[in-house]
Amino acid sequence: LENRHTKRCGYPGFDLFCDGQNQTAVEPPNSGKFTIQAIDYETQNLWINDPEYCLPKRLLKLNLSGSPFTGVFYQDFTLFNCTFDYRRYGLDPIACLSGKNYTVFASSHKRAISFLASECNLIATVAVPVQWTFLEPVLSSDLSGDLQLRWAAPLCRRCESRGRRCGLKSNSSTEIECSNVNRHGLHRGVRYALIVGAGVPAILCIVGLLFYICGRVKRFGRQRHTM
């Protein structure tokens, strides 16, 4: 994060930061600020959304060139500005782009696009970096779901999967290194000794208790037999 970690903890082009709402954000060179919803360092994926809650508006101008990020899966959606009553057709409107006398829709379905093209004004067709590939075309979508992006460099996947830390070798180089994470607490050997030291007496205590109970049961059985 900017202003919170040294340069060796980051990588050129990422530049994550905390915004005014204390949310982790990223600002690709040609696309403006997005809030980060999640990061998976093992798969080198991250999920972003619009801090102003109108992602479709941002998609119309989304340009990831010049950034280290690219989409994992892409789906083309065509947006239309319509004036008919959308409730008649069961379409999902894009509320943040719609107004009192018009409604905006997005579709990837050929027949729906053909119908909307004959009834509405075309806005644009955009390639959306969706979270998964759709088995069938989407009749309509409000396009509010997180965008899934990935990065190819630095290649830290193997390092992160081993629970180690991936970072720059120096502030003047983009070469990376994989180092052990400094974990606070007792050394593993000391922890093992404490576990054994506490565990053995507990086991002996349980065994002794079982012998005591068995002895009481046998004594009670002999007393009943003599009666």
Rosetta constraint file for C-alpha pairs under 8 A:
AtomPair CA 1 CA 5 HARMONIC 5.83 0.50
AtomPair CA 1 CA 10 HARMONIC 7.41 0.50
AtomPair CA 1 CA 15 HARMONIC 6.52 0.50
AtomPair CA 1 CA 16 HARMONIC 4.95 0.50
AtomPair CA 1 CA 17 HARMONIC 4.95 0.50
AtomPair CA 1 CA 18 HARMONIC 7.35 0.50
AtomPair CA 2 CA 15 HARMONIC 6.19 0.50
AtomPair CA 2 CA 16 HARMONIC 6.20 0.50
AtomPair CA 2 CA 17 HARMONIC 5.19 0.50
AtomPair CA 2 CA 18 HARMONIC 7.88 0.50
AtomPair CA 3 CA 17 HARMONIC 8.00 0.50
AtomPair CA 5 CA 9 HARMONIC 6.22 0.50
AtomPair CA 5 CA 10 HARMONIC 7.90 0.50
AtomPair CA 6 CA 10 HARMONIC 7.47 0.50
AtomPair CA 7 CA 11 HARMONIC 7.42 0.50
AtomPair CA 7 CA 171 HARMONIC 6.10 0.50
AtomPair CA 8 CA 167 HARMONIC 5.96 0.50
AtomPair CA 8 CA 168 HARMONIC 4.96 0.50
AtomPair CA 8 CA 169 HARMONIC 7.19 0.50
AtomPair CA 8 CA 170 HARMONIC 6.33 0.50
AtomPair CA 8 CA 171 HARMONIC 5.63 0.50
AtomPair CA 9 CA 167 HARMONIC 5.62 0.50
AtomPair CA 9 CA 168 HARMONIC 6.88 0.50
AtomPair CA 10 CA 14 HARMONIC 7.20 0.50
AtomPair CA 10 CA 15 HARMONIC 7.24 0.50
AtomPair CA 10 CA 167 HARMONIC 6.92 0.50
AtomPair CA 10 CA 168 HARMONIC 7.41 0.50
AtomPair CA 11 CA 15 HARMONIC 7.48 0.50
AtomPair CA 11 CA 154 HARMONIC 7.48 0.50
AtomPair CA 11 CA 167 HARMONIC 7.89 0.50
AtomPair CA 11 CA 168 HARMONIC 7.30 0.50
AtomPair CA 11 CA 174 HARMONIC 7.24 0.50
AtomPair CA 12 CA 174 HARMONIC 7.71 0.50
AtomPair CA 13 CA 28 HARMONIC 7.98 0.50
AtomPair CA 13 CA 67 HARMONIC 6.22 0.50
AtomPair CA 13 CA 68 HARMONIC 6.24 0.50
AtomPair CA 14 CA 26 HARMONIC 7.18 0.50
AtomPair CA 14 CA 67 HARMONIC 7.81 0.50
AtomPair CA 14 CA 68 HARMONIC 7.09 0.50
AtomPair CA 15 CA 26 HARMONIC 6.62 0.50
AtomPair CA 15 CA 27 HARMONIC 7.68 0.50
AtomPair CA 16 CA 24 HARMONIC 6.75 0.50
AtomPair CA 16 CA 25 HARMONIC 5.67 0.50
AtomPair CA 16 CA 26 HARMONIC 4.86 0.50
AtomPair CA 16 CA 27 HARMONIC 7.60 0.50
AtomPair CA 17 CA 24 HARMONIC 5.67 0.50
AtomPair CA 17 CA 25 HARMONIC 5.36 0.50
AtomPair CA 17 CA 26 HARMONIC 6.44 0.50
AtomPair CA 18 CA 22 HARMONIC 5.40 0.50
AtomPair CA 18 CA 23 HARMONIC 5.31 0.50
AtomPair CA 18 CA 24 HARMONIC 4.65 0.50
AtomPair CA 18 CA 25 HARMONIC 5.91 0.50
AtomPair CA 19 CA 23 HARMONIC 5.53 0.50
AtomPair CA 19 CA 24 HARMONIC 6.54 0.50
AtomPair CA 19 CA 25 HARMONIC 6.43 0.50
AtomPair CA 23 CA 35 HARMONIC 6.58 0.50
AtomPair CA 23 CA 36 HARMONIC 7.61 0.50
AtomPair CA 24 CA 35 HARMONIC 5.90 0.50
AtomPair CA 24 CA 36 HARMONIC 5.64 0.50
AtomPair CA 25 CA 33 HARMONIC 6.68 0.50
AtomPair CA 25 CA 34 HARMONIC 5.56 0.50
AtomPair CA 25 CA 35 HARMONIC 4.20 0.50
AtomPair CA 25 CA 36 HARMONIC 5.27 0.50
AtomPair CA 26 CA 33 HARMONIC 5.74 0.50
AtomPair CA 26 CA 34 HARMONIC 5.51 0.50
AtomPair CA 26 CA 35 HARMONIC 6.38 0.50
AtomPair CA 26 CA 36 HARMONIC 6.89 0.50
AtomPair CA 27 CA 31 HARMONIC 6.92 0.50
AtomPair CA 27 CA 32 HARMONIC 5.17 0.50
AtomPair CA 27 CA 33 HARMONIC 4.25 0.50
AtomPair CA 27 CA 34 HARMONIC 6.15 0.50
AtomPair CA 28 CA 32 HARMONIC 6.10 0.50
AtomPair CA 28 CA 33 HARMONIC 7.05 0.50
AtomPair CA 28 CA 64 HARMONIC 6.62 0.50
AtomPair CA 28 CA 66 HARMONIC 7.56 0.50
AtomPair CA 28 CA 67 HARMONIC 5.57 0.50
AtomPair CA 29 CA 64 HARMONIC 7.65 0.50
AtomPair CA 29 CA 65 HARMONIC 7.88 0.50
AtomPair CA 29 CA 66 HARMONIC 6.27 0.50
AtomPair CA 29 CA 67 HARMONIC 6.36 0.50
AtomPair CA 30 CA 62 HARMONIC 7.56 0.50
AtomPair CA 30 CA 63 HARMONIC 5.65 0.50
AtomPair CA 30 CA 64 HARMONIC 6.66 0.50
AtomPair CA 30 CA 65 HARMONIC 7.22 0.50
AtomPair CA 30 CA 66 HARMONIC 7.40 0.50
AtomPair CA 31 CA 58 HARMONIC 7.78 0.50
AtomPair CA 31 CA 61 HARMONIC 6.90 0.50
AtomPair CA 31 CA 62 HARMONIC 5.43 0.50
AtomPair CA 31 CA 63 HARMONIC 5.58 0.50
AtomPair CA 31 CA 64 HARMONIC 6.86 0.50
AtomPair CA 33 CA 50 HARMONIC 7.64 0.50
AtomPair CA 33 CA 51 HARMONIC 7.77 0.50
AtomPair CA 34 CA 48 HARMONIC 6.02 0.50
AtomPair CA 34 CA 49 HARMONIC 5.61 0.50
AtomPair CA 34 CA 50 HARMONIC 5.21 0.50
AtomPair CA 34 CA 51 HARMONIC 6.14 0.50
AtomPair CA 35 CA 48 HARMONIC 5.55 0.50
AtomPair CA 35 CA 49 HARMONIC 5.50 0.50
AtomPair CA 35 CA 50 HARMONIC 6.17 0.50
AtomPair CA 35 CA 51 HARMONIC 5.75 0.50
AtomPair CA 36 CA 46 HARMONIC 7.18 0.50
AtomPair CA 36 CA 47 HARMONIC 5.91 0.50
AtomPair CA 36 CA 48 HARMONIC 4.49 0.50
AtomPair CA 36 CA 49 HARMONIC 6.63 0.50
AtomPair CA 37 CA 46 HARMONIC 7.55 0.50
AtomPair CA 37 CA 47 HARMONIC 5.35 0.50
AtomPair CA 37 CA 48 HARMONIC 5.40 0.50
AtomPair CA 37 CA 49 HARMONIC 6.98 0.50
AtomPair CA 37 CA 146 HARMONIC 7.67 0.50
AtomPair CA 38 CA 46 HARMONIC 5.64 0.50
AtomPair CA 38 CA 47 HARMONIC 5.27 0.50
AtomPair CA 38 CA 48 HARMONIC 7.38 0.50
AtomPair CA 39 CA 44 HARMONIC 7.55 0.50
AtomPair CA 39 CA 45 HARMONIC 5.99 0.50
AtomPair CA 39 CA 46 HARMONIC 4.30 0.50
AtomPair CA 39 CA 47 HARMONIC 6.52 0.50
AtomPair CA 40 CA 44 HARMONIC 5.64 0.50
AtomPair CA 40 CA 45 HARMONIC 5.24 0.50
AtomPair CA 40 CA 46 HARMONIC 6.12 0.50
AtomPair CA 41 CA 45 HARMONIC 6.64 0.50
AtomPair CA 41 CA 156 HARMONIC 7.51 0.50
AtomPair CA 41 CA 157 HARMONIC 6.50 0.50
AtomPair CA 41 CA 160 HARMONIC 6.41 0.50
AtomPair CA 42 CA 156 HARMONIC 7.45 0.50
AtomPair CA 42 CA 157 HARMONIC 4.64 0.50
AtomPair CA 42 CA 158 HARMONIC 7.11 0.50
AtomPair CA 42 CA 160 HARMONIC 5.54 0.50
AtomPair CA 42 CA 161 HARMONIC 5.51 0.50
AtomPair CA 43 CA 157 HARMONIC 6.19 0.50
AtomPair CA 44 CA 150 HARMONIC 5.59 0.50
AtomPair CA 44 CA 151 HARMONIC 5.90 0.50
AtomPair CA 44 CA 152 HARMONIC 7.46 0.50
AtomPair CA 44 CA 156 HARMONIC 7.81 0.50
AtomPair CA 44 CA 157 HARMONIC 6.58 0.50
AtomPair CA 45 CA 148 HARMONIC 6.87 0.50
AtomPair CA 45 CA 149 HARMONIC 5.61 0.50
AtomPair CA 45 CA 150 HARMONIC 4.25 0.50
AtomPair CA 45 CA 151 HARMONIC 6.74 0.50
AtomPair CA 46 CA 148 HARMONIC 5.88 0.50
AtomPair CA 46 CA 149 HARMONIC 5.37 0.50
AtomPair CA 46 CA 150 HARMONIC 6.12 0.50
AtomPair CA 47 CA 146 HARMONIC 5.80 0.50
AtomPair CA 47 CA 147 HARMONIC 5.42 0.50
AtomPair CA 47 CA 148 HARMONIC 4.60 0.50
AtomPair CA 47 CA 149 HARMONIC 6.21 0.50
AtomPair CA 48 CA 146 HARMONIC 5.48 0.50
AtomPair CA 48 CA 147 HARMONIC 5.31 0.50
AtomPair CA 48 CA 148 HARMONIC 6.71 0.50
AtomPair CA 48 CA 149 HARMONIC 7.82 0.50
AtomPair CA 49 CA 53 HARMONIC 7.67 0.50
AtomPair CA 49 CA 55 HARMONIC 6.45 0.50
AtomPair CA 49 CA 145 HARMONIC 7.60 0.50
AtomPair CA 49 CA 146 HARMONIC 5.22 0.50
AtomPair CA 49 CA 147 HARMONIC 6.38 0.50
AtomPair CA 50 CA 54 HARMONIC 6.12 0.50
AtomPair CA 50 CA 55 HARMONIC 5.12 0.50
AtomPair CA 50 CA 58 HARMONIC 7.34 0.50
AtomPair CA 53 CA 144 HARMONIC 7.89 0.50
AtomPair CA 54 CA 58 HARMONIC 7.00 0.50
AtomPair CA 54 CA 96 HARMONIC 5.83 0.50
AtomPair CA 54 CA 97 HARMONIC 7.77 0.50
AtomPair CA 54 CA 144 HARMONIC 7.25 0.50
AtomPair CA 55 CA 59 HARMONIC 6.26 0.50
AtomPair CA 55 CA 143 HARMONIC 6.86 0.50
AtomPair CA 55 CA 144 HARMONIC 5.77 0.50
AtomPair CA 56 CA 60 HARMONIC 6.66 0.50
AtomPair CA 56 CA 94 HARMONIC 7.66 0.50
AtomPair CA 56 CA 97 HARMONIC 7.76 0.50
AtomPair CA 56 CA 142 HARMONIC 7.51 0.50
AtomPair CA 56 CA 143 HARMONIC 5.77 0.50
AtomPair CA 56 CA 144 HARMONIC 6.84 0.50
AtomPair CA 57 CA 61 HARMONIC 7.49 0.50
AtomPair CA 57 CA 97 HARMONIC 7.08 0.50
AtomPair CA 58 CA 62 HARMONIC 5.96 0.50
AtomPair CA 59 CA 126 HARMONIC 7.04 0.50
AtomPair CA 59 CA 128 HARMONIC 7.08 0.50
AtomPair CA 60 CA 124 HARMONIC 7.45 0.50
AtomPair CA 60 CA 126 HARMONIC 6.56 0.50
AtomPair CA 64 CA 68 HARMONIC 7.94 0.50
AtomPair CA 64 CA 69 HARMONIC 6.50 0.50
AtomPair CA 64 CA 70 HARMONIC 6.52 0.50
AtomPair CA 68 CA 151 HARMONIC 5.73 0.50
AtomPair CA 68 CA 152 HARMONIC 7.40 0.50
AtomPair CA 68 CA 153 HARMONIC 7.29 0.50
AtomPair CA 69 CA 149 HARMONIC 6.00 0.50
AtomPair CA 69 CA 150 HARMONIC 5.46 0.50
AtomPair CA 69 CA 151 HARMONIC 4.89 0.50
AtomPair CA 69 CA 152 HARMONIC 7.81 0.50
AtomPair CA 70 CA 149 HARMONIC 5.35 0.50
AtomPair CA 70 CA 150 HARMONIC 5.60 0.50
AtomPair CA 70 CA 151 HARMONIC 6.55 0.50
AtomPair CA 71 CA 129 HARMONIC 4.76 0.50
AtomPair CA 71 CA 130 HARMONIC 7.52 0.50
AtomPair CA 71 CA 147 HARMONIC 7.86 0.50
AtomPair CA 71 CA 148 HARMONIC 6.15 0.50
AtomPair CA 71 CA 149 HARMONIC 4.46 0.50
AtomPair CA 71 CA 150 HARMONIC 6.22 0.50
AtomPair CA 72 CA 129 HARMONIC 6.48 0.50
AtomPair CA 72 CA 130 HARMONIC 7.47 0.50
AtomPair CA 72 CA 131 HARMONIC 7.42 0.50
AtomPair CA 72 CA 148 HARMONIC 6.34 0.50
AtomPair CA 72 CA 149 HARMONIC 5.67 0.50
AtomPair CA 72 CA 150 HARMONIC 6.27 0.50
AtomPair CA 73 CA 129 HARMONIC 5.45 0.50
AtomPair CA 73 CA 130 HARMONIC 5.58 0.50
AtomPair CA 73 CA 131 HARMONIC 6.55 0.50
AtomPair CA 73 CA 132 HARMONIC 6.04 0.50
AtomPair CA 73 CA 133 HARMONIC 6.10 0.50
AtomPair CA 73 CA 148 HARMONIC 7.75 0.50
AtomPair CA 74 CA 127 HARMONIC 5.91 0.50
AtomPair CA 74 CA 128 HARMONIC 5.33 0.50
AtomPair CA 74 CA 129 HARMONIC 4.51 0.50
AtomPair CA 74 CA 130 HARMONIC 5.74 0.50
AtomPair CA 74 CA 133 HARMONIC 7.43 0.50
AtomPair CA 75 CA 108 HARMONIC 7.65 0.50
AtomPair CA 75 CA 127 HARMONIC 5.52 0.50
AtomPair CA 75 CA 128 HARMONIC 5.23 0.50
AtomPair CA 75 CA 129 HARMONIC 6.62 0.50
AtomPair CA 75 CA 130 HARMONIC 6.53 0.50
AtomPair CA 75 CA 133 HARMONIC 7.38 0.50
AtomPair CA 76 CA 108 HARMONIC 6.14 0.50
AtomPair CA 76 CA 125 HARMONIC 6.61 0.50
AtomPair CA 76 CA 126 HARMONIC 5.58 0.50
AtomPair CA 76 CA 127 HARMONIC 4.41 0.50
AtomPair CA 76 CA 128 HARMONIC 6.06 0.50
AtomPair CA 77 CA 106 HARMONIC 5.86 0.50
AtomPair CA 77 CA 107 HARMONIC 5.24 0.50
AtomPair CA 77 CA 108 HARMONIC 4.76 0.50
AtomPair CA 77 CA 125 HARMONIC 5.54 0.50
AtomPair CA 77 CA 126 HARMONIC 5.50 0.50
AtomPair CA 77 CA 127 HARMONIC 6.46 0.50
AtomPair CA 77 CA 128 HARMONIC 7.01 0.50
AtomPair CA 78 CA 106 HARMONIC 5.33 0.50
AtomPair CA 78 CA 107 HARMONIC 5.44 0.50
AtomPair CA 78 CA 108 HARMONIC 6.32 0.50
AtomPair CA 78 CA 113 HARMONIC 7.13 0.50
AtomPair CA 78 CA 122 HARMONIC 7.79 0.50
AtomPair CA 78 CA 123 HARMONIC 7.55 0.50
AtomPair CA 78 CA 124 HARMONIC 5.81 0.50
AtomPair CA 78 CA 125 HARMONIC 4.12 0.50
AtomPair CA 78 CA 126 HARMONIC 6.42 0.50
AtomPair CA 79 CA 104 HARMONIC 6.78 0.50
AtomPair CA 79 CA 105 HARMONIC 5.49 0.50
AtomPair CA 79 CA 106 HARMONIC 4.31 0.50
AtomPair CA 79 CA 107 HARMONIC 6.70 0.50
AtomPair CA 79 CA 122 HARMONIC 6.35 0.50
AtomPair CA 79 CA 123 HARMONIC 5.32 0.50
AtomPair CA 79 CA 124 HARMONIC 5.48 0.50
AtomPair CA 79 CA 125 HARMONIC 6.19 0.50
AtomPair CA 80 CA 104 HARMONIC 5.50 0.50
AtomPair CA 80 CA 105 HARMONIC 5.36 0.50
AtomPair CA 80 CA 106 HARMONIC 6.50 0.50
AtomPair CA 80 CA 116 HARMONIC 6.89 0.50
AtomPair CA 80 CA 117 HARMONIC 7.50 0.50
AtomPair CA 80 CA 120 HARMONIC 6.02 0.50
AtomPair CA 80 CA 121 HARMONIC 5.49 0.50
AtomPair CA 80 CA 122 HARMONIC 4.63 0.50
AtomPair CA 80 CA 123 HARMONIC 5.21 0.50
AtomPair CA 80 CA 124 HARMONIC 7.40 0.50
AtomPair CA 81 CA 102 HARMONIC 6.63 0.50
AtomPair CA 81 CA 103 HARMONIC 5.79 0.50
AtomPair CA 81 CA 104 HARMONIC 4.58 0.50
AtomPair CA 81 CA 105 HARMONIC 6.74 0.50
AtomPair CA 81 CA 120 HARMONIC 5.59 0.50
AtomPair CA 81 CA 121 HARMONIC 5.04 0.50
AtomPair CA 81 CA 122 HARMONIC 6.40 0.50
AtomPair CA 81 CA 123 HARMONIC 6.58 0.50
AtomPair CA 82 CA 102 HARMONIC 5.53 0.50
AtomPair CA 82 CA 103 HARMONIC 5.19 0.50
AtomPair CA 82 CA 104 HARMONIC 6.08 0.50
AtomPair CA 82 CA 105 HARMONIC 7.65 0.50
AtomPair CA 82 CA 116 HARMONIC 7.82 0.50
AtomPair CA 82 CA 119 HARMONIC 7.00 0.50
AtomPair CA 82 CA 120 HARMONIC 4.57 0.50
AtomPair CA 82 CA 121 HARMONIC 6.43 0.50
AtomPair CA 83 CA 101 HARMONIC 6.32 0.50
AtomPair CA 83 CA 102 HARMONIC 4.52 0.50
AtomPair CA 83 CA 103 HARMONIC 6.15 0.50
AtomPair CA 83 CA 120 HARMONIC 7.16 0.50
AtomPair CA 84 CA 102 HARMONIC 7.53 0.50
AtomPair CA 84 CA 103 HARMONIC 7.89 0.50
AtomPair CA 86 CA 90 HARMONIC 6.54 0.50
AtomPair CA 86 CA 91 HARMONIC 5.91 0.50
AtomPair CA 86 CA 92 HARMONIC 7.91 0.50
AtomPair CA 86 CA 93 HARMONIC 7.61 0.50
AtomPair CA 86 CA 103 HARMONIC 7.64 0.50
AtomPair CA 87 CA 91 HARMONIC 6.63 0.50
AtomPair CA 91 CA 105 HARMONIC 7.55 0.50
AtomPair CA 91 CA 139 HARMONIC 7.40 0.50
AtomPair CA 91 CA 140 HARMONIC 5.75 0.50
AtomPair CA 91 CA 141 HARMONIC 7.96 0.50
AtomPair CA 92 CA 105 HARMONIC 6.84 0.50
AtomPair CA 92 CA 140 HARMONIC 5.59 0.50
AtomPair CA 92 CA 141 HARMONIC 5.72 0.50
AtomPair CA 92 CA 142 HARMONIC 6.13 0.50
AtomPair CA 93 CA 98 HARMONIC 7.61 0.50
AtomPair CA 93 CA 103 HARMONIC 6.40 0.50
AtomPair CA 93 CA 104 HARMONIC 5.79 0.50
AtomPair CA 93 CA 105 HARMONIC 5.07 0.50
AtomPair CA 93 CA 106 HARMONIC 7.70 0.50
AtomPair CA 93 CA 140 HARMONIC 7.72 0.50
AtomPair CA 93 CA 141 HARMONIC 7.20 0.50
AtomPair CA 93 CA 142 HARMONIC 5.87 0.50
AtomPair CA 94 CA 98 HARMONIC 6.27 0.50
AtomPair CA 94 CA 103 HARMONIC 7.23 0.50
AtomPair CA 94 CA 104 HARMONIC 5.47 0.50
AtomPair CA 94 CA 105 HARMONIC 5.77 0.50
AtomPair CA 94 CA 106 HARMONIC 7.54 0.50
AtomPair CA 94 CA 141 HARMONIC 7.51 0.50
AtomPair CA 94 CA 142 HARMONIC 4.62 0.50
AtomPair CA 94 CA 143 HARMONIC 7.44 0.50
AtomPair CA 95 CA 99 HARMONIC 7.85 0.50
AtomPair CA 95 CA 103 HARMONIC 7.54 0.50
AtomPair CA 95 CA 104 HARMONIC 7.45 0.50
AtomPair CA 95 CA 142 HARMONIC 7.60 0.50
AtomPair CA 97 CA 103 HARMONIC 7.47 0.50
AtomPair CA 97 CA 104 HARMONIC 6.15 0.50
AtomPair CA 98 CA 102 HARMONIC 5.92 0.50
AtomPair CA 98 CA 103 HARMONIC 4.52 0.50
AtomPair CA 98 CA 104 HARMONIC 5.32 0.50
AtomPair CA 99 CA 103 HARMONIC 6.27 0.50
AtomPair CA 105 CA 140 HARMONIC 6.62 0.50
AtomPair CA 105 CA 141 HARMONIC 7.16 0.50
AtomPair CA 105 CA 142 HARMONIC 7.17 0.50
AtomPair CA 106 CA 140 HARMONIC 5.41 0.50
AtomPair CA 106 CA 141 HARMONIC 5.60 0.50
AtomPair CA 106 CA 142 HARMONIC 6.74 0.50
AtomPair CA 106 CA 143 HARMONIC 7.57 0.50
AtomPair CA 107 CA 112 HARMONIC 6.82 0.50
AtomPair CA 107 CA 113 HARMONIC 6.36 0.50
AtomPair CA 107 CA 138 HARMONIC 5.90 0.50
AtomPair CA 107 CA 139 HARMONIC 5.32 0.50
AtomPair CA 107 CA 140 HARMONIC 4.46 0.50
AtomPair CA 107 CA 141 HARMONIC 6.34 0.50
AtomPair CA 108 CA 112 HARMONIC 7.77 0.50
AtomPair CA 108 CA 113 HARMONIC 7.04 0.50
AtomPair CA 108 CA 137 HARMONIC 5.37 0.50
AtomPair CA 108 CA 138 HARMONIC 5.13 0.50
AtomPair CA 108 CA 139 HARMONIC 6.35 0.50
AtomPair CA 108 CA 140 HARMONIC 7.20 0.50
AtomPair CA 109 CA 113 HARMONIC 6.00 0.50
AtomPair CA 109 CA 137 HARMONIC 4.75 0.50
AtomPair CA 109 CA 138 HARMONIC 5.41 0.50
AtomPair CA 109 CA 139 HARMONIC 5.17 0.50
AtomPair CA 109 CA 140 HARMONIC 7.78 0.50
AtomPair CA 110 CA 114 HARMONIC 6.09 0.50
AtomPair CA 110 CA 137 HARMONIC 7.76 0.50
AtomPair CA 111 CA 115 HARMONIC 6.24 0.50
AtomPair CA 112 CA 116 HARMONIC 6.07 0.50
AtomPair CA 112 CA 139 HARMONIC 6.29 0.50
AtomPair CA 113 CA 117 HARMONIC 5.90 0.50
AtomPair CA 114 CA 118 HARMONIC 6.56 0.50
AtomPair CA 115 CA 119 HARMONIC 6.54 0.50
AtomPair CA 116 CA 120 HARMONIC 5.44 0.50
AtomPair CA 117 CA 121 HARMONIC 6.73 0.50
AtomPair CA 117 CA 122 HARMONIC 6.55 0.50
AtomPair CA 128 CA 147 HARMONIC 7.68 0.50
AtomPair CA 129 CA 147 HARMONIC 5.56 0.50
AtomPair CA 129 CA 148 HARMONIC 6.01 0.50
AtomPair CA 129 CA 149 HARMONIC 7.01 0.50
AtomPair CA 130 CA 145 HARMONIC 7.82 0.50
AtomPair CA 130 CA 146 HARMONIC 7.44 0.50
AtomPair CA 130 CA 147 HARMONIC 5.44 0.50
AtomPair CA 130 CA 148 HARMONIC 5.91 0.50
AtomPair CA 131 CA 146 HARMONIC 7.19 0.50
AtomPair CA 131 CA 147 HARMONIC 6.24 0.50
AtomPair CA 131 CA 148 HARMONIC 5.13 0.50
AtomPair CA 134 CA 138 HARMONIC 7.64 0.50
AtomPair CA 154 CA 176 HARMONIC 7.31 0.50
AtomPair CA 156 CA 160 HARMONIC 6.08 0.50
AtomPair CA 156 CA 166 HARMONIC 5.94 0.50
AtomPair CA 156 CA 178 HARMONIC 7.99 0.50
AtomPair CA 157 CA 161 HARMONIC 6.16 0.50
AtomPair CA 158 CA 162 HARMONIC 6.49 0.50
AtomPair CA 159 CA 163 HARMONIC 6.80 0.50
AtomPair CA 159 CA 164 HARMONIC 5.50 0.50
AtomPair CA 159 CA 165 HARMONIC 6.61 0.50
AtomPair CA 159 CA 166 HARMONIC 6.25 0.50
AtomPair CA 159 CA 178 HARMONIC 5.91 0.50
AtomPair CA 160 CA 164 HARMONIC 5.39 0.50
AtomPair CA 160 CA 165 HARMONIC 6.32 0.50
AtomPair CA 160 CA 166 HARMONIC 6.87 0.50
AtomPair CA 163 CA 180 HARMONIC 7.92 0.50
AtomPair CA 163 CA 181 HARMONIC 7.57 0.50
AtomPair CA 164 CA 178 HARMONIC 6.45 0.50
AtomPair CA 164 CA 179 HARMONIC 5.77 0.50
AtomPair CA 164 CA 180 HARMONIC 4.97 0.50
AtomPair CA 164 CA 181 HARMONIC 5.56 0.50
AtomPair CA 165 CA 178 HARMONIC 5.60 0.50
AtomPair CA 165 CA 179 HARMONIC 5.17 0.50
AtomPair CA 165 CA 180 HARMONIC 5.98 0.50
AtomPair CA 165 CA 181 HARMONIC 5.77 0.50
AtomPair CA 166 CA 176 HARMONIC 6.76 0.50
AtomPair CA 166 CA 177 HARMONIC 5.85 0.50
AtomPair CA 166 CA 178 HARMONIC 4.69 0.50
AtomPair CA 166 CA 179 HARMONIC 6.47 0.50
AtomPair CA 167 CA 176 HARMONIC 5.38 0.50
AtomPair CA 167 CA 177 HARMONIC 5.63 0.50
AtomPair CA 167 CA 178 HARMONIC 6.63 0.50
AtomPair CA 167 CA 179 HARMONIC 7.87 0.50
AtomPair CA 168 CA 173 HARMONIC 6.95 0.50
AtomPair CA 168 CA 174 HARMONIC 6.12 0.50
AtomPair CA 168 CA 175 HARMONIC 5.82 0.50
AtomPair CA 168 CA 176 HARMONIC 4.33 0.50
AtomPair CA 168 CA 177 HARMONIC 6.07 0.50
AtomPair CA 169 CA 173 HARMONIC 6.82 0.50
AtomPair CA 169 CA 174 HARMONIC 7.55 0.50
AtomPair CA 169 CA 175 HARMONIC 5.94 0.50
AtomPair CA 169 CA 176 HARMONIC 5.32 0.50
AtomPair CA 169 CA 177 HARMONIC 5.71 0.50
AtomPair CA 170 CA 174 HARMONIC 7.72 0.50
AtomPair CA 170 CA 175 HARMONIC 7.75 0.50
AtomPair CA 186 CA 190 HARMONIC 6.23 0.50
AtomPair CA 186 CA 191 HARMONIC 6.17 0.50
AtomPair CA 187 CA 191 HARMONIC 6.26 0.50
AtomPair CA 188 CA 192 HARMONIC 6.12 0.50
AtomPair CA 189 CA 193 HARMONIC 6.23 0.50
AtomPair CA 190 CA 194 HARMONIC 6.22 0.50
AtomPair CA 191 CA 195 HARMONIC 6.17 0.50
AtomPair CA 192 CA 196 HARMONIC 6.18 0.50
AtomPair CA 193 CA 197 HARMONIC 5.87 0.50
AtomPair CA 194 CA 198 HARMONIC 6.04 0.50
AtomPair CA 195 CA 199 HARMONIC 5.77 0.50
AtomPair CA 196 CA 200 HARMONIC 5.90 0.50
AtomPair CA 197 CA 201 HARMONIC 7.13 0.50
AtomPair CA 198 CA 202 HARMONIC 6.57 0.50
AtomPair CA 199 CA 203 HARMONIC 6.24 0.50
AtomPair CA 200 CA 204 HARMONIC 6.24 0.50
AtomPair CA 201 CA 205 HARMONIC 6.03 0.50
AtomPair CA 202 CA 206 HARMONIC 6.29 0.50
AtomPair CA 203 CA 207 HARMONIC 6.21 0.50
AtomPair CA 204 CA 208 HARMONIC 6.07 0.50
AtomPair CA 205 CA 209 HARMONIC 6.16 0.50
AtomPair CA 206 CA 210 HARMONIC 6.25 0.50
AtomPair CA 207 CA 211 HARMONIC 6.34 0.50
AtomPair CA 208 CA 212 HARMONIC 6.20 0.50
AtomPair CA 209 CA 213 HARMONIC 6.21 0.50
AtomPair CA 210 CA 214 HARMONIC 6.12 0.50
AtomPair CA 211 CA 215 HARMONIC 6.08 0.50
AtomPair CA 212 CA 216 HARMONIC 6.30 0.50
AtomPair CA 213 CA 217 HARMONIC 6.23 0.50
AtomPair CA 214 CA 218 HARMONIC 6.21 0.50
AtomPair CA 215 CA 219 HARMONIC 6.10 0.50
AtomPair CA 216 CA 220 HARMONIC 6.08 0.50
AtomPair CA 217 CA 221 HARMONIC 6.19 0.50
AtomPair CA 218 CA 222 HARMONIC 6.32 0.50
AtomPair CA 219 CA 223 HARMONIC 6.29 0.50
AtomPair CA 220 CA 224 HARMONIC 6.33 0.50
AtomPair CA 221 CA 225 HARMONIC 6.25 0.50
AtomPair CA 222 CA 226 HARMONIC 6.29 0.50
AtomPair CA 223 CA 227 HARMONIC 6.36 0.50
